[in-house]
Amino acid sequence: MSSRLNPQDQQRVDSYLESPIHQVPRRPFKVWILLALVAGSVLVLGLLSRMLGQLVVA
């Protein structure tokens, strides 16, 4: 996709975005932690629904 800005304006935008204030240090994304959180929440909610179902049926 080509830019609609003229080269001088595009250079200003690039230098603005590359300034240190816009460089936020981030930790690497850890897929396994996200997967564990999703699996744990599904497990806890599943157990909770089974317990509530047994309370209602019994």
C-alpha positions as CSV (number, residue, x, y, z in Angstrom):
1,M,0.0,0.0,0.0
2,S,1.5,3.3,-1.0
3,S,1.5,6.3,1.3
4,R,-0.6,9.3,0.5
5,L,1.9,11.6,2.2
6,N,4.6,13.3,0.3
7,P,8.1,12.0,1.0
8,Q,9.0,14.9,3.3
9,D,5.9,14.4,5.5
10,Q,6.4,10.6,5.5
11,Q,10.0,11.2,6.7
12,R,8.7,13.4,9.6
13,V,6.1,10.7,10.6
14,D,8.8,8.0,10.5
15,S,11.2,10.0,12.7
16,Y,8.3,10.8,15.1
17,L,7.4,7.2,15.5
18,E,11.0,6.1,15.9
19,S,11.7,8.5,18.7
20,P,12.6,6.9,22.1
21,I,9.3,8.0,23.7
22,H,7.4,5.7,21.4
23,Q,9.6,2.7,22.0
24,V,8.0,0.8,24.9
25,P,10.0,-2.1,26.2
26,R,7.9,-5.2,26.3
27,R,8.5,-8.7,27.6
28,P,8.3,-11.5,25.1
29,F,4.8,-13.0,24.6
30,K,4.4,-16.3,26.4
31,V,1.9,-18.6,24.7
32,W,2.1,-21.3,27.3
33,I,1.0,-18.9,30.1
34,L,-2.0,-17.8,28.1
35,L,-2.9,-21.4,27.3
36,A,-2.6,-22.4,31.0
37,L,-4.9,-19.5,32.0
38,V,-7.5,-20.4,29.4
39,A,-7.4,-24.1,30.3
40,G,-7.5,-23.4,34.0
41,S,-10.5,-21.1,33.7
42,V,-12.4,-23.6,31.6
43,L,-11.6,-26.3,34.1
44,V,-12.7,-24.2,37.1
45,L,-15.9,-23.0,35.4
46,G,-16.7,-26.6,34.3
47,L,-16.3,-27.9,37.8
48,L,-18.4,-25.1,39.2
49,S,-21.2,-25.8,36.7
50,R,-21.1,-29.5,37.6
51,M,-21.3,-28.7,41.3
52,L,-24.2,-26.3,40.8
53,G,-26.0,-28.9,38.6
54,Q,-25.7,-31.5,41.3
55,L,-27.1,-29.1,43.9
56,V,-30.1,-28.3,41.7
57,V,-30.8,-31.9,40.7
58,A,-30.3,-33.4,44.1
